[in-house]
Every structure is written in C-alpha cells, then in structure tokens.
C-alpha cells in the first residue's frame, strides 16, 4: 500500500496581458507553513511555461532546494521549505506559443513566521 505525500499548497495565478506583460496574483506570494508546494497556474491562452526553469528563485537561500517542475504546459510548481523568514526574488518565465519568445517577470516570495513542522 503506497502513501501519498500531503504538502500544504499555495496557489498562484499567472496571466499575460495584451501588451505581453506577466501578472502574478498574489504578489508577493506569502508562505507561512513549512514544506509548502507553490503551484503556478497560467490562465492566458497562447502562453505556456517552458519545460525547465519556469520558476527560478534568484535570491541565494536554502529554502528552495529543488528546481521548479513544469507539471503541465500551463502549470509549474516549486517546493518552499520555508525554514527562514525573508523575501526571495524569483523569475517566472512563460513562452509565447505563436512566436517562441520568452517573457519573464521578477516578483517576490515572502516566507514569514512559518508554523507547523
């Protein structure tokens, strides 16, 4: 019998406007529990996440030990251990499927007062 790993999930919405600008909601992403899976869902037709590096945390840290995973063309996730209070810059990248152009934005993940174990 296999066990399923249950992690807290933080949902994040990603959209791209008519000018090709990425929008993230919420921004900043606030994580208050340890070992949270942050799931990014892209809602704009004509855009997908790249197969790798859709979400890259650029602030040096130990709370994001693994690279993000592109789960589906419009869904990516990354594990946040949230052991340290602080703000972490990250880059979210999407692909315009019509042109192949990569579009990026650099928002914030805020780990604050983590609770639980």
Buried (B, 14 or more C-beta within 10 A) or exposed (E): EEEEEEEBEBEBBBBBEEEEEBBBEEBBBEBBBBBBBBBBBBEBEEBBBBEEBBBBBEEEBEBBEEEBBBBEBBBBBBBBBBEEEEEBBBBBBBBBEEEEEEBEBEBBBBBEEBEEE
